[in-house]
Amino acid sequence: DIVMTQSPDSLAVSLGERATINCKSSQSVLYSSNNKNYLTWYQQKPGQPPKLLIYWASARESGVPDRFSGSGSGTDFTLTISSLQAEDVAVYYCQQYYSTPLTFGGGTKVEIK
Amino acid sequence: QVQLVQSGAEVKKPGASVKVSCKASGYTFTSYGISWVRQAPGQGLEWMGWISAYNGNTNYAQKLQGRVTMTTDTSTSTAYMELRSLRSDDTAVYYCARDMRLVPATSNFWGQGTLVTVSS
């Protein structure tokens, strides 16, 4: 199984500042035949199901604000919130879909400083 | 608009079974797969498995093999997840989610979740 490790476990960022979340996979999730990274990012607010933010490591889902961006390749990935808003308080999860079982990172809780 | 509506909360005794339903609407049901994901109280997300709504092919998490069965009813656009021999650590919110493709992949639409409580 591919193990997904997120860091930090939590972070507190001032409104309008940048938040950066890291995700590392135990093996590459880059599929060489199509040069795509099989990595997605979800946002989950309390009492709600996860919401898709980013897929293929950097493709923003329709309707997601452009302050959210994904980057990285192979085994190291980053989700960046360029200017934190109050509504971004949530837990963020990375997930690989390169191979089954699909696996999630442990989550990163983002709070307002 | 795409919607996934799940069945209501359940309370079960250890050793019992539970079957959660997930009724889809707003898209062609057989063109996508459905993943099931669970979340224990205060914990992270755990992928349970996947079913193709096109041909019923399944892919289950190893740790649940033998206890979980995922099925679909294309006549009603409904997916089902049955979990047997319930234990206390099966207490969780269970989500169905529509994948973006007909293989296990990113899920772009999610049900509201079904709380299953296992308690004697």
Interface residues (C-beta under 8 A of the other chain):
Chain A: Y38 T40 Y42 Q44 P49 P50 K51 L52 Y55 E61 Y93 Q95 Y97 T100 P101 L102 T103 F104 G105 G106 G107
Chain B: S35 V37 G44 L45 E46 W47 W50 N59 A61 Q62 Y95 A97 M100 P104 A105 T106 S107 N108 W110 G111 Q112 G113
